[in-house]
Amino acid sequence: MNRRFFLMLLVVAMVFGGIFGFKAFIDAQIETFFDEAPVPTATITATTARVDRWTPEIRAIGSLEAVQGATLSTEVGGIVREILFQSGSEAVEGTPLLRLDTETDRAELVSLEAAARLAEQEWQRARRLVEERNISEAEVQRRRSELEQARAAVATQRARINQRSLRAPFDGVLGIRRVNLGQYVSPGDPIVTLESLDPIYVNFTLAEGRLGQASAGQVVQVRVDAFDETFEGRISAIEPRVRAESRSYEVQALVQNPERRLRAGQFARVTLATGEPEERIVLPQTAIRFNPFGNSVFVLYEDEEGQLRVRERFVQTGERRGDLIQIIDGLAAGERVASSGLLKLQNETPVAITEEAQPSEEPDPRPDNA
């Protein structure tokens, strides 16, 4: 019995040993095949680290604001009798824009003017009588006071009538009217917007660390999404207080806008130069492998057989502008690096360079569909 059991165990051990041995042999052969297999050549694009002259600058975002801008409204309520402007037209300071109904007020003015004339006649008569010593000086003063009160009432009524007329408070461009003839408007109801567009302000904020880098009169470059060009302005005011909640401060620049293309409320990108141009080593951003533990590039070199290969090298990067990024340390000008296809690369990977689909290297790219 023991002999049979021993033979059975021996057979089972031989069978399983053969299976595991065969599997180990196959795994070894597969591993040997892959170890000896040639590394496939990766197709990449390449670029050369070059030196550019970059002007130190601060970039910020802000918005445009009219030097003079207001939503016009009447001081008193009433029925609209005349609309004296067209939407979108230009207005000169003092130009009448709208009149409310003044029929009742003008009738009251006629009555007050008649009372003022009567008061003046009474005062003139009193002056003659006091010279003849027929009335007292106190009576003359009372008549004089009544005349002044009557004249004040006339002036008040005229002012009340003027309140029913809306005039342009400054030169500018009118917006879209918000009222119609015959409509009743209450005090403060919006009638039309008026904006002075030339020049125009651009307001933007800077971090408190930039406090010493901005000063009145400094030139700024302004770009807006609506136009593919740069507008120039100068800093006109700097907020003296740093906001405690954001640790930033506001800067205001004045931009000439003779063609009135810039409009209040537009989003603006502001660039502020802070020094003279400096030489910097730059690469396209696509050439950088960004990692949490450090950024790197793949430097091209030729092996002993003349095969082009890559070697990973860590670099210290700096400021970015458009498609480019500054290399502070780790790479010299003139060295060639891979500029695309980095996911296929590792140390000593053989590569072939193609000129197709070359990444952009513009410091200020302007896409056609922007």
MARDO-686915 format. One record per atom (N, C-alpha, C): residue in one letter; x, y, z. Coordinates in steps of 0.001 Angstrom, whole numbers, padded with zeros to 6 digits, always signed. Example, Ala and Ser with C-alpha at 12.3 -4.5 7.8 and 13.67 -1.06 7.14 Angstrom:
BEGIN
A+013190-005690+007800/A+012300-004500+007800/A+013200-003300+007800/S+012850-002250+007080/S+013670-001060+007140/S+012900+000030+007870/
//
This chain:
BEGIN
M+000840-001201+000000/M+000000+000000+000000/M+000868+001242+000000/N+001887+001222+000868/N+002777+002372+000939/N+003556+002537-000349/R+003884+001389-000978/R+004647+001462-002217/R+003820+002094-003330/R+002548+001715-003424/R+001680+002306-004459/R+001526+003820-004254/F+001313+004182-003015/F+001145+005601-002710/F+002383+006394-003077/F+003546+005810-002810/F+004812+006475-003123/F+004976+006616-004629/L+004621+005553-005381/L+004734+005616-006847/L+003780+006664-007424/M+002580+006740-006836/M+001610+007730-007322/M+002133+009147-007099/L+002704+009383-005906/L+003262+010710-005633/L+004410+011035-006573/L+005205+010018-006900/L+006344+010233-007792/L+005864+010607-009192/V+004814+009916-009668/V+004279+010214-011004/V+003703+011622-011048/V+002926+011981-010014/V+002333+013323-009962/V+003421+014390-009955/A+004495+014153-009158/A+005596+015119-009087/A+006275+015260-010435/M+006450+014154-011161/M+007088+014212-012472/M+006213+014983-013468/V+004893+014739-013412/V+003984+015427-014339/V+004004+016946-014093/F+003783+017320-012805/F+003788+018764-012505/F+005150+019393-012719/G+006208+018656-012426/G+007550+019177-012662/G+007784+019439-014136/G+007279+018510-014965/G+007421+018705-016404/G+006650+019927-016900/I+005427+020103-016345/I+004610+021262-016758/I+005293+022573-016372/F+005716+022652-015095/F+006352+023895-014635/F+007688+024125-015316/G+008389+023054-015589/G+009676+023199-016287/G+009474+023709-017706/F+008452+023156-018376/F+008174+023606-019745/F+007761+025087-019768/K+006940+025465-018778/K+006510+026874-018719/K+007703+027787-018458/A+008597+027345-017566/A+009776+028164-017275/A+010660+028282-018515/F+010757+027213-019284/F+011561+027238-020505/F+010961+028224-021528/I+009632+028174-021663/I+008972+029086-022615/I+009159+030537-022183/D+008991+030807-020873/D+009158+032182-020377/D+010573+032678-020611/A+011530+031800-020406/A+012926+032196-020621/A+013188+032509-022080/Q+012609+031710-022970/Q+012787+031953-024402/Q+012147+033275-024831/I+010947+033528-024282/I+010271+034792-024613/I+011082+035975-024113/E+011594+035871-022882/E+012387+036957-022319/E+013657+037181-023127/T+014286+036095-023531/T+015498+036218-024349/T+015190+036874-025689/F+014038+036526-026259/F+013651+037101-027553/F+013483+038610-027449/F+012756+039053-026403/F+012531+040490-026254/F+013802+041237-025880/D+014678+040566-025096/D+015933+041221-024726/D+016829+041419-025935/E+016800+040488-026841/E+017662+040568-028013/E+017010+041282-029184/A+015689+041528-029059/A+014994+042208-030156/A+015469+043660-030242/P+015672+044194-031420/P+016122+045577-031565/P+015024+046557-031121/V+015429+047665-030470/V+014477+048695-030051/V+013970+049424-031284/P+012644+049533-031446/P+012114+050206-032638/P+012496+051686-032649/T+012722+052200-033829/T+013082+053617-033989/T+011832+054475-033867/A+011913+055492-033032/A+010789+056411-032826/A+010938+057605-033750/T+009848+057982-034393/T+009852+059158-035275/T+009447+060384-034476/I+010286+061398-034514/I+010047+062610-033733/I+010355+063842-034580/T+009992+064995-034054/T+010481+066266-034601/T+011525+066811-033636/A+012416+067636-034145/A+013515+068146-033324/A+013630+069652-033485/T+014213+070278-032486/T+014464+071720-032523/T+015780+072000-031826/T+016277+073200-032017/T+017548+073616-031425/T+017300+074708-030405/A+017900+074558-029225/A+017803+075596-028210/A+018461+076866-028740/R+017724+077958-028722/R+018242+079204-029287/R+018167+080329-028266/V+018853+081413-028572/V+018869+082577-027707/V+017934+083636-028291/D+016996+084096-027484/D+016093+085184-027860/D+016291+086355-026907/R+015940+087547-027387/R+015978+088730-026533/R+014558+089003-026033/W+014365+088820-024751/W+013062+089021-024130/W+013116+090245-023219/T+012134+091108-023365/T+012016+092262-022482/T+011283+091847-021214/P+011874+092080-020044/P+011153+091752-018798/P+009827+092508-018753/E+008778+091790-018450/E+007463+092415-018492/E+006521+091779-017494/I+005475+092520-017201/I+004387+092039-016341/I+003146+091913-017211/R+002431+090821-017057/R+001184+090635-017795/R+000023+090587-016816/A-001040+091256-017192/A-002218+091326-016326/A-003465+091349-017191/I-004591+091123-016562/I-005875+091209-017253/I-006711+092287-016583/G-007536+092938-017380/G-008368+094010-016847/G-009563+094244-017731/S-010139+095407-017618/S-011314+095755-018419/S-011257+097232-018777/L-011916+097567-019880/L-011966+098948-020342/L-013126+099679-019665/E-012888+100948-019413/E-013914+101757-018751/E-013881+103159-019338/A-015058+103723-019582/A-015141+105062-020157/A-014616+106102-019173/V-013923+107108-019708/V-013475+108217-018863/V-014682+108935-018275/Q-015712+109116-019085/Q-016998+109643-018625/Q-018074+108702-019146/G-018901+108214-018274/G-019970+107315-018694/G-021099+107322-017689/A-022334+107349-018179/A-023477+107401-017266/A-024730+106906-017968/T-025650+106374-017169/T-026992+106072-017645/T-027868+107253-017266/L-028318+108000-018266/L-029035+109239-018015/L-030484+108966-017615/S-031000+109830-016737/S-032387+109727-016303/S-032865+111125-015910/T-034160+111273-015729/T-034739+112568-015353/T-034820+112683-013831/E-034815+113940-013365/E-034919+114174-011926/E-036339+114036-011423/V-037311+114254-012309/V-038718+114196-011915/V-039460+113269-012870/G-040655+112868-012468/G-041478+112022-013313/G-042365+112837-014236/G-042868+112163-015272/G-043764+112842-016185/G-043959+112065-017468/I-044786+112639-018372/I-045070+112041-019672/I-044050+112547-020693/V-043484+111612-021481/V-042507+111983-022516/V-043240+112658-023673/R-042862+113931-023962/R-043474+114682-025051/R-042552+114810-026267/E-041240+114848-026035/E-040301+114985-027149/E-039064+114123-026897/I-038636+113407-027938/I-037367+112687-027918/I-036493+113313-028997/L-035401+113922-028594/L-034615+114771-029490/L-033291+114133-029908/F-033166+112819-029804/F-031919+112148-030189/F-032231+110838-030894/Q-031229+110341-031613/Q-031307+109036-032263/Q-030362+108069-031544/S-030783+106841-031384/S-029930+105842-030746/S-028609+105704-031507/G-027511+105703-030755/G-026199+105534-031360/G-025576+106797-031895/S-026237+107925-031772/S-025697+109178-032298/S-024736+109814-031294/E-024015+110835-031754/E-023114+111575-030892/E-023856+112755-030269/A-023450+113088-029069/A-024084+114201-028355/A-023010+115153-027855/V-023288+116438-027956/V-022403+117482-027440/V-022940+117949-026097/E-022030+118284-025195/E-022441+118731-023868/E-023481+119845-023953/G-024565+119676-023227/G-025632+120671-023197/G-026737+120440-024208/T-026561+119475-025122/T-027586+119222-026130/T-028858+118654-025492/P-030054+119214-025764/P-031299+118640-025236/P-031543+117251-025839/L-031896+116318-024995/L-032132+114942-025445/L-033593+114529-025322/L-034275+115052-024312/L-035658+114597-024066/L-036384+115664-023262/R-037695+115823-023519/R-038519+116753-022753/R-039780+116046-022273/L-040103+116295-021025/L-041351+115793-020462/L-042441+116855-020601/D-043662+116461-020338/D-044793+117394-020409/D-044636+118497-019357/T-044713+119752-019813/T-044553+120910-018904/T-045734+121873-018980/E-046859+121459-019541/E-047983+122375-019748/E-048474+122979-018434/T-048692+122146-017459/T-049171+122650-016161/T-048134+123548-015508/D-046849+123147-015578/D-045790+123944-014957/D-045648+125302-015631/R-045816+125349-016951/R-045689+126629-017647/R-046866+127554-017319/A-048029+126971-017167/A-049181+127789-016756/A-048936+128381-015374/E-048394+127585-014490/E-048049+128081-013155/E-046986+129165-013231/L-046033+129016-014184/L-044984+130024-014345/L-045575+131363-014770/V-046559+131329-015672/V-047205+132580-016121/V-047832+133289-014931/S-048502+132521-014078/S-049129+133114-012892/S-048095+133718-011958/L-047001+133040-011747/L-045957+133531-010852/L-045254+134756-011431/E-045056+134766-012728/E-044432+135934-013358/E-045338+137162-013224/A-046645+136975-013369/A-047595+138091-013177/A-047541+138592-011752/A-047478+137695-010799/A-047381+138095-009391/A-046078+138838-009135/A-045001+138416-009804/A-043719+139111-009626/A-043769+140519-010198/R-044424+140682-011345/R-044547+142024-011937/R-045363+142940-011024/L-046434+142401-010468/L-047254+143190-009548/L-046456+143582-008314/A-045680+142642-007789/A-044865+142932-006607/A-043841+144012-006912/E-043287+144001-008127/E-042307+145023-008493/E-042986+146392-008603/Q-044180+146432-009175/Q-044905+147697-009267/Q-045213+148239-007869/E-045652+147367-006963/E-045949+147781-005598/E-044698+148332-004919/W-043593+147716-005174/W-042343+148181-004537/W-041916+149540-005103/Q-042051+149693-006446/Q-041691+150978-007050/Q-042595+152099-006507/R-043900+151810-006359/R-044825+152804-005822/R-044464+153165-004380/A-044079+152091-003626/A-043703+152343-002232/A-042458+153215-002149/R-041532+153052-003048/R-040321+153887-003038/R-040654+155365-003258/R-041600+155620-004183/R-041980+157014-004427/R-042695+157605-003213/L-043559+156801-002600/L-044321+157292-001453/L-043433+157577-000247/V-042403+156739-000055/V-041532+156980+001088/V-040727+158245+000924/E-040455+158598-000350/E-039756+159864-000595/E-040650+161058-000247/E-041967+160872-000413/E-042928+161931-000067/E-043355+161846+001395/R-042769+160864+002102/R-043040+160646+003525/R-044508+160305+003792/N-045118+159563+002814/N-046506+159133+002982/N-046613+157728+003594/I-045535+156940+003526/I-045489+155612+004158/I-044163+155485+004890/S-044105+154469+005745/S-042889+154272+006532/S-041851+153460+005745/E-040620+153554+006221/E-039524+152768+005613/E-039765+151268+005782/A-040382+150868+006862/A-040684+149450+007106/A-041629+148903+006042/E-042593+149742+005614/E-043506+149305+004556/E-042754+149089+003257/V-041804+149933+002963/V-040996+149758+001735/V-040216+148450+001802/Q-039632+148164+002978/Q-038871+146915+003129/Q-039777+145692+002974/R-041014+145813+003474/R-041947+144679+003322/R-042261+144449+001857/R-042504+145538+001106/R-042770+145398-000332/R-041548+144825-001061/R-040359+145250-000622/R-039126+144717-001235/R-039008+143214-000988/S-039355+142799+000213/S-039304+141369+000544/S-040307+140574-000280/E-041507+141126-000463/E-042521+140434-001272/E-042062+140294-002718/L-041363+141325-003230/L-040837+141250-004594/L-039789+140151-004713/E-038890+140077-003763/E-037842+139049-003805/E-038442+137658-003701/Q-039470+137487-002872/Q-040139+136188-002764/Q-040812+135812-004084/A-041438+136804-004749/A-042096+136530-006032/A-041074+136135-007093/R-039952+136871-007105/R-038895+136510-008074/R-038316+135127-007787/A-038148+134789-006513/A-037643+133449-006158/A-038621+132365-006592/A-039908+132627-006451/A-040912+131649-006878/A-040848+131429-008384/V-040616+132526-009147/V-040475+132392-010604/V-039240+131559-010942/A-038115+131854-010257/A-036883+131107-010525/A-037055+129630-010184/T-037752+129361-009071/T-037991+127965-008674/T-038832+127235-009717/Q-039847+127908-010227/Q-040711+127280-011225/Q-039946+127031-012515/R-039104+127982-012917/R-038298+127776-014126/R-037340+126589-013942/A-036762+126479-012744/A-035884+125337-012466/A-036663+124025-012524/R-037912+124077-012025/R-038743+122872-012077/R-039035+122470-013525/I-039248+123471-014383/I-039476+123181-015812/I-038209+122618-016447/N-037044+123188-016078/N-035776+122685-016621/N-035515+121244-016206/Q-035988+120856-015020/Q-035825+119482-014562/Q-036579+118492-015457/R-037537+118989-016195/R-038308+118125-017091/R-037669+118024-018475/S-036482+118599-018611/S-035699+118451-019847/S-034413+117721-019514/L-034042+116754-020358/L-032799+115996-020164/L-031761+116486-021170/R-030580+116900-020659/R-029503+117387-021516/R-028258+116521-021334/A-027418+116488-022381/A-026170+115721-022315/A-025214+116403-021341/P-024748+115700-020308/P-023837+116323-019340/P-022402+116451-019839/F-022043+115715-020908/F-020696+115780-021479/F-020757+115257-022906/D-019672+115481-023669/D-019606+114972-025041/D-019459+113454-025011/G-020143+112767-025927/G-020011+111318-025972/G-020915+110700-027014/V-021010+109376-026951/V-021835+108592-027871/V-023016+108030-027107/L-024203+108219-027651/L-025414+107734-027008/L-025643+106267-027320/G-026282+105585-026401/G-026631+104191-026615/G-028035+104045-027191/I-028715+102994-026794/I-030063+102699-027279/I-031081+103311-026313/R-032033+104074-026842/R-033024+104717-025970/R-033951+103669-025360/R-034361+103972-024133/R-035173+103027-023357/R-036599+103506-023127/V-036995+104618-023764/V-038343+105155-023562/V-038978+105463-024912/N-040294+105703-024893/N-041053+106043-026090/N-041921+107262-025825/L-042352+107898-026898/L-043248+109041-026767/L-044527+108633-026046/G-045005+109501-025166/G-046234+109233-024429/G-046048+108353-023222/Q-044854+107827-023013/Q-044614+106937-021883/Q-044416+107748-020603/Y-044920+107234-019490/Y-044681+107888-018203/Y-043380+107336-017631/V-042483+108239-017246/V-041223+107829-016628/V-041181+108362-015206/S-040644+107550-014317/S-040469+107951-012924/S-039058+108495-012725/P-038827+109256-011678/P-037477+109750-011408/P-036484+108582-011289/G-035364+108662-012021/G-034350+107618-011968/G-034509+106525-013001/D-035627+106508-013731/D-035776+105494-014783/D-034719+105722-015865/P-034070+104642-016359/P-033038+104819-017389/P-033640+105317-018703/I-033025+106340-019263/I-033470+106900-020541/I-032546+106428-021655/V-031218+106649-021486/V-030228+106274-022486/V-028861+106346-021823/T-027909+105533-022310/T-026535+105611-021809/T-025734+106587-022662/L-024774+107237-022029/L-023874+108166-022719/L-022453+107823-022308/E-021593+107541-023293/E-020216+107144-023018/E-019252+108044-023782/S-018238+108527-023082/S-017140+109257-023714/S-016025+108249-023991/L-015733+107997-025266/L-014869+106874-025650/L-013446+107266-026048/D-013163+108542-026175/D-011807+108953-026560/D-011344+110084-025665/P-010350+109794-024808/P-009665+108515-024580/P-010520+107578-023730/I-009941+106415-023387/I-010658+105423-022596/I-009698+104832-021570/Y-010232+104456-020422/Y-009415+103879-019356/Y-009329+102359-019523/V-008188+101786-019095/V-008086+100346-018879/V-007667+100159-017425/N-008487+099440-016683/N-008221+099171-015265/N-007769+097725-015112/F-006669+097508-014388/F-006161+096153-014164/F-005521+096089-012784/T-005299+094876-012295/T-004741+094683-010962/T-003389+093991-011053/L-002518+094308-010104/L-001204+093686-009990/L-001027+093168-008572/A-000230+092113-008438/A+000054+091570-007112/A+000917+092550-006327/E+000821+092486-005000/E+001557+093436-004169/E+003065+093328-004372/G+003547+092156-004814/G+004970+092003-005085/G+005450+092850-006243/R+004520+093350-007068/R+004868+094193-008216/R+004744+095679-007890/L+004602+096006-006614/L+004290+097372-006224/L+005329+098375-006716/G+006602+097998-006741/G+007631+098931-007161/G+007911+098924-008648/Q+007160+098143-009415/Q+007443+097994-010846/Q+006480+098763-011733/A+005540+099469-011159/A+004591+100272-011940/A+004632+101704-011430/S+004618+102659-012353/S+004660+104066-011964/S+003854+104892-012963/A+003399+106045-012535/A+002615+106924-013391/A+003433+107337-014610/G+002792+107322-015782/G+003453+107677-017023/G+004083+106506-017752/Q+004139+105339-017126/Q+004739+104161-017749/Q+003862+103655-018897/V+004517+103213-019981/V+003799+102765-021167/V+003270+101347-020959/V+002032+101099-021396/V+001445+099765-021356/V+000944+099405-022754/Q+000954+098113-023057/Q+000413+097591-024305/Q-000886+096855-023982/V-001930+097178-024730/V-003261+096625-024456/V-003757+095868-025680/R-004258+094666-025434/R-004859+093862-026501/R-006270+093452-026087/V-007179+093435-027071/V-008549+092977-026856/V-008865+091917-027898/D-009840+091074-027589/D-010170+089963-028484/D-010763+090435-029809/A-011332+091630-029835/A-012039+092077-031031/A-011100+092468-032170/F-009838+092850-031853/F-008933+093352-032885/F-007575+092673-032768/D-006988+092371-033925/D-005675+091723-033969/D-004585+092787-034027/E-004534+093610-033012/E-003517+094652-032936/E-003349+095081-031490/T-002296+095861-031264/T-001975+096325-029919/T-002225+097816-029805/F-002853+098220-028705/F-003103+099625-028423/F-002167+100071-027303/E-001647+101274-027447/E-000684+101779-026465/E-001334+102796-025547/G-000987+102724-024276/G-001488+103684-023300/G-000426+104000-022273/R-000769+104857-021330/R+000148+105221-020254/R-000592+105178-018920/I+000121+104723-017896/I-000474+104654-016561/I-000794+106061-016089/S-002036+106270-015690/S-002476+107590-015231/S-002691+107645-013727/A-002962+106506-013097/A-003209+106510-011650/A-002942+105127-011074/I-002475+105106-009826/I-002230+103858-009099/I-002949+103955-007757/E-003768+102969-007469/E-004499+102950-006209/E-003514+102907-005041/P-003629+103820-004079/P-002655+103843-002977/P-002835+102715-001967/R-003941+102007-002023/R-004214+100962-001037/R-004123+099579-001671/V-003465+098647-000974/V-003425+097246-001385/V-004605+096532-000736/R-005362+095798-001532/R-006539+095099-001002/R-006084+093957-000095/A-006556+093981+001147/A-006127+092974+002113/A-006620+091581+001740/E-007811+091500+001132/E-008377+090173+000828/E-007668+089483-000323/S-007106+090235-001274/S-006447+089613-002433/S-004963+089948-002526/R-004459+090839-001676/R-003063+091286-001706/R-002680+091786-003096/S-003566+092576-003669/S-003314+093163-004982/S-003756+094622-004958/Y-003320+095368-005954/Y-003696+096773-006044/Y-004096+097096-007471/E-004888+098150-007637/E-005454+098495-008945/E-004633+099584-009615/V-004483+099433-010920/V-003763+100402-011743/V-004691+100845-012869/Q-004627+102114-013209/Q-005452+102660-014286/Q-004559+103315-015327/A-004781+102962-016593/A-004018+103544-017699/A-004970+104212-018670/L-004470+105229-019355/L-005269+105991-020311/L-004824+105623-021719/V-005779+105188-022552/V-005492+104744-023919/V-006214+105666-024892/Q-005467+106201-025853/Q-006090+107027-026887/Q-006937+106152-027803/N-008127+106640-028141/N-009074+105839-028917/N-009777+106730-029951/P-008994+107339-030864/P-009590+108321-031785/P-010638+107734-032710/E-010490+106467-033082/E-011474+105836-033967/E-012625+105206-033196/R-012557+105258-031880/R-013622+104771-030999/R-013949+103306-031229/R-012920+102520-031506/R-013148+101083-031676/R-013206+100357-030336/L-012461+100861-029368/L-012505+100265-028037/L-013755+100728-027311/R-014397+099811-026608/R-015643+100135-025910/R-015541+099747-024433/A-016220+100512-023620/A-016236+100239-022185/A-016808+098850-021928/G-016179+098148-020991/G-016624+096805-020624/G-015862+095695-021308/Q-015032+096005-022318/Q-014291+094964-023019/Q-013222+094361-022111/F-012980+093062-022295/F-011895+092359-021603/F-010573+092760-022241/A-009568+093034-021440/A-008287+093519-021959/A-007136+092726-021354/R-006116+092476-022191/R-004848+091883-021735/R-003792+092979-021767/V-003182+093207-020641/V-002264+094338-020488/V-000850+093817-020282/T+000112+094403-021008/T+001525+094073-020853/T+002278+095328-020457/L+003074+095201-019405/L+003814+096332-018853/L+005294+095984-018833/A+006099+096675-019668/A+007545+096437-019712/A+008192+096973-018445/T+009140+096193-017872/T+009774+096585-016607/T+011291+096695-016701/G+011854+096597-017893/G+013304+096687-018009/G+013764+096603-019445/E+015086+096496-019629/E+015678+096396-020948/E+015671+094946-021426/P+015704+094714-022762/P+015716+093346-023285/P+016910+092533-022768/E+016678+091248-022495/E+017708+090340-022004/E+017773+089106-022896/E+018982+088507-022990/E+019157+087281-023776/E+018778+086081-022918/R+017928+085207-023490/R+017474+084021-022768/R+017448+082821-023699/I+017804+081650-023171/I+017714+080398-023935/I+016263+079930-023892/V+015698+079627-025066/V+014295+079259-025136/V+014105+077997-025964/L+013014+077306-025683/L+012579+076122-026421/L+011064+076181-026570/P+010518+075477-027561/P+009057+075342-027586/P+008588+074520-026389/Q+007427+074842-025873/Q+006942+074144-024682/Q+006707+072659-024940/T+006486+072280-026189/T+006269+070858-026505/T+007518+070027-026295/A+008694+070670-026171/A+009944+069931-025978/A+010176+069566-024520/I+009329+070040-023625/I+009516+069821-022189/I+008608+068695-021718/R+009199+067745-020996/R+008391+066741-020298/R+008199+067249-018871/F+006964+067658-018577/F+006657+068224-017263/F+006328+067100-016291/N+007064+067041-015183/N+006877+066018-014163/N+006809+066659-012791/P+006119+066023-011832/P+006085+066565-010472/P+007463+066648-009829/F+008354+065736-010205/F+009684+065686-009599/F+010720+066487-010374/G+010311+067144-011468/G+011250+067948-012229/G+010999+067847-013717/N+011249+068921-014434/N+011044+068946-015873/N+012305+068480-016600/S+012114+067864-017772/S+013255+067318-018501/S+013062+067468-020001/V+014160+067304-020728/V+014153+067293-022183/V+014917+066066-022658/F+014711+065695-023918/F+015453+064587-024523/F+016453+065177-025514/V+017738+065079-025156/V+018811+065658-025967/V+019247+064636-027018/L+019416+065080-028260/L+019826+064198-029353/L+021343+064048-029378/Y+021796+062827-029700/Y+023227+062564-029911/Y+023371+061360-030840/E+024564+061170-031394/E+024859+060026-032267/E+025733+059032-031520/D+025360+057729-031617/D+026188+056697-030985/D+027374+056352-031888/E+028148+055348-031508/E+029356+054995-032251/E+029065+054526-033671/E+027853+054012-033873/E+027481+053533-035200/E+026801+054606-036036/G+026724+055815-035499/G+026091+056900-036233/G+024585+056941-036094/Q+024029+056088-035221/Q+022584+056078-034999/Q+022196+057240-034071/L+021169+057980-034459/L+020693+059101-033658/L+019862+058561-032497/R+020234+058950-031275/R+019533+058515-030069/R+019231+059726-029174/V+018464+059460-028119/V+018124+060538-027185/V+018569+060154-025779/R+018842+061184-025000/R+019200+060984-023600/R+018446+062021-022771/E+017732+061545-021752/E+016932+062456-020938/E+017825+063286-020027/R+017465+064601-019917/R+018239+065503-019072/R+017271+066452-018355/F+017463+066604-017065/F+016622+067499-016288/F+017064+068948-016489/V+016080+069851-016599/V+016356+071265-016816/V+015505+072093-015858/Q+015943+073331-015638/Q+015172+074283-014849/Q+014530+075280-015798/T+013206+075348-015747/T+012467+076215-016669/T+012041+077507-015964/G+011712+078513-016810/G+011314+079805-016272/G+010041+080320-016899/E+010060+081553-017330/E+008879+082238-017861/E+008422+081621-019178/R+007127+081671-019409/R+006550+081198-020666/R+005968+082374-021440/R+006164+082351-022747/R+005567+083361-023626/R+005104+082677-024903/G+003805+082664-025091/G+003264+082014-026283/G+003633+080545-026312/D+004276+080108-027405/D+004681+078702-027557/D+006017+078406-026890/L+006722+079411-026428/L+008089+079256-025947/L+008154+079241-024422/I+009249+078647-023912/I+009519+078615-022482/I+010999+078862-022270/Q+011334+079590-021232/Q+012722+079905-020939/Q+013399+078731-020229/I+014655+078447-020616/I+015475+077442-019951/I+016512+078177-019110/I+016388+078064-017802/I+017301+078757-016901/I+018597+077981-016719/D+018508+076658-016606/D+019698+075849-016344/D+019479+074445-016904/G+020587+073802-017304/G+020537+072416-017752/G+020697+072224-019236/L+020688+073296-020020/L+020778+073178-021470/L+021519+074389-022015/A+022366+074138-023008/A+023133+075221-023628/A+022534+075562-024983/A+022726+076801-025398/A+022257+077224-026714/A+022947+076393-027789/G+022192+075971-028806/G+022734+075183-029902/G+022500+073689-029763/E+022144+073193-028579/E+021877+071762-028409/E+020521+071426-029016/R+020480+070232-029652/R+019234+069786-030283/R+018472+068871-029343/V+017176+069066-029309/V+016310+068259-028449/V+015082+067840-029233/A+014419+066787-028745/A+013160+066347-029339/A+012077+067356-028992/S+011273+067728-029989/S+010228+068724-029753/S+008825+068139-029791/S+008678+066881-030187/S+007380+066199-030131/S+007620+064703-030131/G+006597+063929-029770/G+006743+062480-029682/G+007432+062022-028412/L+007391+062828-027363/L+008125+062516-026142/L+007584+061284-025413/L+006293+060980-025593/L+005724+059828-024905/L+006336+058510-025369/K+006942+058498-026554/K+007551+057265-027091/K+009003+057099-026680/L+009539+058071-025947/L+010981+058097-025721/L+011356+057691-024305/Q+012551+057116-024208/Q+013234+056880-022956/Q+014735+056935-023245/N+015561+056790-022245/N+017001+056871-022469/N+017469+055868-023520/E+018302+056367-024425/E+018953+055573-025480/E+017994+055111-026576/T+016794+055641-026629/T+015880+055264-027701/T+016404+055782-029036/P+016524+054896-030077/P+016905+055396-031407/P+015755+056191-032015/V+016084+057252-032714/V+015046+058127-033255/V+015347+058465-034702/A+014281+058819-035398/A+014379+059365-036756/A+013618+060679-036764/I+014182+061703-037393/I+013613+063040-037367/I+012791+063286-038621/T+011601+063830-038423/T+010747+064230-039533/T+010478+065726-039434/E+010289+066344-040583/E+009995+067778-040619/E+008503+068054-040682/E+007695+066998-040738/E+006251+067170-040800/E+005692+067455-039405/A+004607+068234-039383/A+003911+068561-038128/A+004855+069167-037109/Q+005683+070087-037559/Q+006627+070756-036658/Q+005858+071664-035689/P+006078+071538-034378/P+005356+072388-033428/P+005688+073871-033625/S+004707+074717-033307/S+004896+076156-033441/S+005883+076669-032401/E+006654+077699-032788/E+007644+078300-031890/E+007485+079818-031882/E+006230+080294-031802/E+005964+081721-031831/E+005848+082280-030412/P+006541+083373-030113/P+006398+083983-028785/P+005045+084656-028586/D+004377+085010-029685/D+003056+085654-029600/D+002166+085069-030688/P+001713+083818-030501/P+000947+083154-031568/P-000391+083824-031816/R-000801+083851-033077/R-002095+084430-033469/R-002841+083412-034340/P-003516+082436-033725/P-004249+081440-034518/P-005300+082099-035402/D-005546+081490-036577/D-006531+082050-037520/D-007932+082060-036948/N-008240+081101-036065/N-009601+080999-035550/N-009743+081644-034183/A-008735+082451-033784/A-008809+083095-032470/A-009828+084221-032484/
//
